[in-house]
Amino acid sequence: MAIVPMRPLLEATQKYGYAQGGFNVNAVAQAKAAIEVHEMFRSPAILQGADLANGFMGGRTDFLNATVEDKIKGAKNIGDAVKKYGTDATVPVVLHLDHGKNMDSVKAAIDGGYTSVMIDGSSLPFNQNIELTREVVKYAHARGVTVEGELGVLAGVEDHVFSATSTYTNPMDAVEFFKKTKVDCLAISYGTMHGASKGKDVKLRKEIAIAIKECLMHENIFGVLVSHGSSTVPKYIVNEINALGGELTNTYGIALEQLKAVIPCGIGKINVDTDIRLAVTRNMKELFAQEPAMQKSSSIGKIYDLLESNKSAFDPRAFLPPIMDTVMYGNIPDEDVAKIVNCVERGVKEAVGTLIVEFGSVGKAPLVEKVTLDEMAERYKKEGI
């Protein structure tokens, strides 16, 4: 079906009452696997590259210090990978910028082939958030690119996004935000949290989503709500990592039952990153445990060393720098690297496939309107947004 803007996928979630997973990818192999598992389930696909994931994919292994130039290079690498595996895919594929930091990040993503962008102005005063988001909307919509904003602050850590406490989204502010910015969707704060330590027995405040959605319907405003920080942090994967020598503690996710319960309340997109990281890391640790000879491999032995020296880490970006050519371009020079790539792909498919089923997007691909970026740009222009 080809690569498309996110707006038609959002419209389908609202019309047919399910949620679309937004799954973060940080390597060519992850993009390939994510597209393949969506095809297997005939589900539309939203692949997400975070702002600093673009830096990592640009070759900046210390991605927290990524420059605009790194992000431009990395956005193109992710965009090229999604084009390679998504252009002729049997399902619609979206490439979405997660937590865009500023206009430079947004432009780098769009130039690199992203069909949807998020601008995160949630740390700014309300009116400044509106101003920045509206600027991004004008730029992106003119190119047919979907825009997600954020209002309210989530606690936790994800790349450069950090807050010690949460500030819940005010429903009346959310409606004003939609009116003034013309965003397509909005990430709200209603009890979720970034990272793998969300706290035990987290309770989502469904009433916040319900209030926002009811007001939007009353005002006849299109708007899908997005749930960030929504990884489930599967306990079985955490236990397996620790059994293999990992040292993960205080790991709690959002209960699947709670995530499924908020879908009828207006949540149409649910972001997941940590689950994928955990599954990939578990697979790599398992490989080296089952095949000890790989620990001394000339091509991947250094990955083992990094796993052993960072037992409390679970982000594969901490372990993959020895094979950055494979990460950035998908090149597989030998059988040992192929084994690591297999670990990555299986981990993505395990985590993503489970949630495609749970969020209800199985079989929904044919229900998504086929719209090109040019067609979407024209539609935005006619609607004045």
Secondary structure, DSSP 4 states (H G I P E B T S, - for coil): --B--SHHHHHHHHHHT--EEEEE--SHHHHHHHHHHHHHTT--EEEEEEHHHHHHHTT-SSGGG--HHHHHHHHHHHHHHHHHHHTT-SS-EEEEEEEE-SHHHHHHHHHHT-SEEEE--TTS-HHHHHHHHHHHHHHHHTTT-EEEEEESB--EEETTEEESS-BPPPHHHHHHHHHHH--SEEEE-SS--SSSB--TT----HHHHHHHHHHHHHTT---EEEE-S-----HHHHHHHHHTT----S-B---HHHHHHHGGGTEEEEEE-HHHHHHHHHHHHHHHHH-GGGGG-TTTHHHHHHHHH-TT---GGGT-GGGHHHHHH----SHHHHHHHHHHHHHHHHHHHHHHHHHT-TT-GGGS----HHHHHHHHHHHT-
